[in-house]
Amino acid sequence: MSASLSAESILTFVGAGNMAEALVHGIIQAKLLQPRCLRVTDTDRRRLDHFQATFGVTGFERNVDGVRGAQVVVLAVKPQVIADVLKDIGTKLAPSTLVVSIAAGITTHRLQQQLPAGMRVVRVMPNMPALAGAGVSVYCPGKQATEADAQLVESLFQSVGVVVRLDEKHLDAVTALSGSGPAYVFFLAEFMMQAGYEMGLDHATAKTLTLGTIRGAARLLEEMGQEPEELRRRVTSKGGTTAAALEVLEAGRVKEMFIKAIRAAQKRSRELSEGMVDG
Ligand SMILES: NC(=O)c1ccc[n+]([C@@H]2O[C@H](COP(=O)([O-])OP(=O)(O)OC[C@H]3O[C@@H](n4cnc5c(N)ncnc54)[C@H](OP(=O)(O)O)[C@@H]3O)[C@@H](O)[C@H]2O)c1
């Protein structure tokens, strides 16, 4: 068995939070499914009302009601509640249901252990810019998942950005790089803006210049097809202003610190994931 979407397929999000909202928005915009085929469940009635009012999708307060008859179930609750949710819905799912989890740190092996034998699972690690339709999602199919399942997951997550398929052994690195990555860029934006104020610019101007620069640099990287290092060299004339700034960054070993920071995130991701397997 495998999953593909028909005009009548039912897809349920368990947990109507930020990520579910980004995906529901993306799926409807991309016309992958009609709102009547989408369901959300949540313990908070206000979230369900919000989804109903914004997207016209049906909400359920009980997970078991929301997943009944669904071809695809996306687990979009916090990792800490996944075990309880699966205990609740596991035996209520049709054996042909594809279970997709976006919960950080929960392995496909763990999901399979908590579901009836033979169920197909796919694990996905999206990131926060999915909320703006510009996310990066990495997915890894579980052992029982088929190529059609992988294609389906790819099309769902393409509706909120770029999708990459990887072996699950890379998921801690992915979490450290693209999962936590937006925070590194926000941090950089904070520093640039702070420097702007200190040099006498007002908040609005510092923000416009910082955001425009980050957006422009990212676009240039994509459009020129050159490595970041090459573009950095091109913008740095010997003895010029950029060179003066980069000398300070190099003296402060910013590159080494960045790599160390990302490796720390990878280590933490591994610890959290192992903690959940043990717990
Ligand atoms: N946001 C990100 O950038 C991001 C990136 C990568 C992966 N993820 C993963 O995506 C998942 C969802 O993240 P999120 O940011 O969308 O979280 P979120 O906004 O907190 O959404 C989760 C929703 O599920 C509800 N909920 C709690 N227990 C439930 C239950 N037993 N049954 C049904 N609904 C329940 C929550 O209600 P209450 O608030 O009332 O508890 C909340 O409305 C997480 O596992 C996270 O690890 C998120």
The ligand as an SDF file (V2000), in Angstrom:
LIG
                    3D

 48 52  0  0  0  0  0  0  0  0999 V2000
    7.7320   25.9210   14.6720 N   0  0  0  0  0  0  0  0  0  0  0  0
    8.8600   25.5410   14.0830 C   0  0  0  0  0  0  0  0  0  0  0  0
    9.6600   26.3470   13.6030 O   0  0  0  0  0  0  0  0  0  0  0  0
    9.1780   24.0500   13.9200 C   0  0  0  0  0  0  0  0  0  0  0  0
   10.2790   23.6670   13.1440 C   0  0  0  0  0  0  0  0  0  0  0  0
   10.5330   22.3030   12.9880 C   0  0  0  0  0  0  0  0  0  0  0  0
    9.7250   21.3620   13.5990 C   0  0  0  0  0  0  0  0  0  0  0  0
    8.6820   21.7790   14.3660 N   0  0  0  0  0  0  0  0  0  0  0  0
    7.8790   20.7590   15.0340 C   0  0  0  0  0  0  0  0  0  0  0  0
    6.5350   20.9150   14.6540 O   0  0  0  0  0  0  0  0  0  0  0  0
    5.6920   20.5110   15.7110 C   0  0  0  0  0  0  0  0  0  0  0  0
    4.6490   21.5910   15.8990 C   0  0  0  0  0  0  0  0  0  0  0  0
    5.3000   22.8080   16.1890 O   0  0  0  0  0  0  0  0  0  0  0  0
    4.4870   24.1780   16.2610 P   0  0  0  0  0  0  0  0  0  0  0  0
    5.4920   25.2620   16.3520 O   0  0  0  0  0  0  0  0  0  0  0  0
    3.4410   24.2250   15.1920 O   0  0  0  0  0  0  0  0  0  0  0  0
    3.7900   23.9620   17.7000 O   0  0  0  0  0  0  0  0  0  0  0  0
    2.5230   24.6720   18.3300 P   0  0  0  0  0  0  0  0  0  0  0  0
    2.2730   25.9810   17.6540 O   0  0  0  0  0  0  0  0  0  0  0  0
    2.6710   24.6130   19.8110 O   0  0  0  0  0  0  0  0  0  0  0  0
    1.3260   23.6850   17.8900 O   0  0  0  0  0  0  0  0  0  0  0  0
    0.9590   22.5210   18.5320 C   0  0  0  0  0  0  0  0  0  0  0  0
   -0.5570   22.5820   18.7910 C   0  0  0  0  0  0  0  0  0  0  0  0
   -0.9890   21.2910   19.2600 O   0  0  0  0  0  0  0  0  0  0  0  0
   -1.8740   21.4960   20.3660 C   0  0  0  0  0  0  0  0  0  0  0  0
   -1.9070   20.2840   21.1920 N   0  0  0  0  0  0  0  0  0  0  0  0
   -1.2670   20.0240   22.3800 C   0  0  0  0  0  0  0  0  0  0  0  0
   -1.5520   18.7690   22.8020 N   0  0  0  0  0  0  0  0  0  0  0  0
   -2.3900   18.2240   21.8790 C   0  0  0  0  0  0  0  0  0  0  0  0
   -3.0270   16.9660   21.7490 C   0  0  0  0  0  0  0  0  0  0  0  0
   -2.8440   16.0090   22.6700 N   0  0  0  0  0  0  0  0  0  0  0  0
   -3.7910   16.7570   20.6680 N   0  0  0  0  0  0  0  0  0  0  0  0
   -3.9790   17.7130   19.7260 C   0  0  0  0  0  0  0  0  0  0  0  0
   -3.4080   18.9320   19.8030 N   0  0  0  0  0  0  0  0  0  0  0  0
   -2.6240   19.1890   20.8550 C   0  0  0  0  0  0  0  0  0  0  0  0
   -1.2640   22.6930   21.0530 C   0  0  0  0  0  0  0  0  0  0  0  0
   -2.1780   23.2610   21.9640 O   0  0  0  0  0  0  0  0  0  0  0  0
   -1.5770   23.9900   23.2860 P   0  0  0  0  0  0  0  0  0  0  0  0
   -0.7970   25.1430   22.7930 O   0  0  0  0  0  0  0  0  0  0  0  0
   -2.8160   24.3760   24.0180 O   0  0  0  0  0  0  0  0  0  0  0  0
   -0.7490   22.9660   23.9950 O   0  0  0  0  0  0  0  0  0  0  0  0
   -0.9480   23.6090   19.8690 C   0  0  0  0  0  0  0  0  0  0  0  0
   -2.0820   24.3400   19.4490 O   0  0  0  0  0  0  0  0  0  0  0  0
    6.5740   20.2850   16.9370 C   0  0  0  0  0  0  0  0  0  0  0  0
    6.7200   18.9070   17.1830 O   0  0  0  0  0  0  0  0  0  0  0  0
    7.9070   20.8850   16.5560 C   0  0  0  0  0  0  0  0  0  0  0  0
    8.9810   20.1070   17.0780 O   0  0  0  0  0  0  0  0  0  0  0  0
    8.3830   23.1040   14.5320 C   0  0  0  0  0  0  0  0  0  0  0  0
  1  2  1  0
  2  3  2  0
  2  4  1  0
  4  5  1  0
  4 48  2  0
  5  6  2  0
  6  7  1  0
  7  8  2  0
  8  9  1  0
  8 48  1  0
  9 10  1  0
  9 46  1  0
 10 11  1  0
 11 12  1  0
 11 44  1  0
 12 13  1  0
 13 14  1  0
 14 15  2  0
 14 16  1  0
 14 17  1  0
 17 18  1  0
 18 19  2  0
 18 20  1  0
 18 21  1  0
 21 22  1  0
 22 23  1  0
 23 24  1  0
 23 42  1  0
 24 25  1  0
 25 26  1  0
 25 36  1  0
 26 27  1  0
 26 35  1  0
 27 28  2  0
 28 29  1  0
 29 30  1  0
 29 35  2  0
 30 31  1  0
 30 32  2  0
 32 33  1  0
 33 34  2  0
 34 35  1  0
 36 37  1  0
 36 42  1  0
 37 38  1  0
 38 39  2  0
 38 40  1  0
 38 41  1  0
 42 43  1  0
 44 45  1  0
 44 46  1  0
 46 47  1  0
M  CHG  2   8   1  16  -1
M  END
$$$$
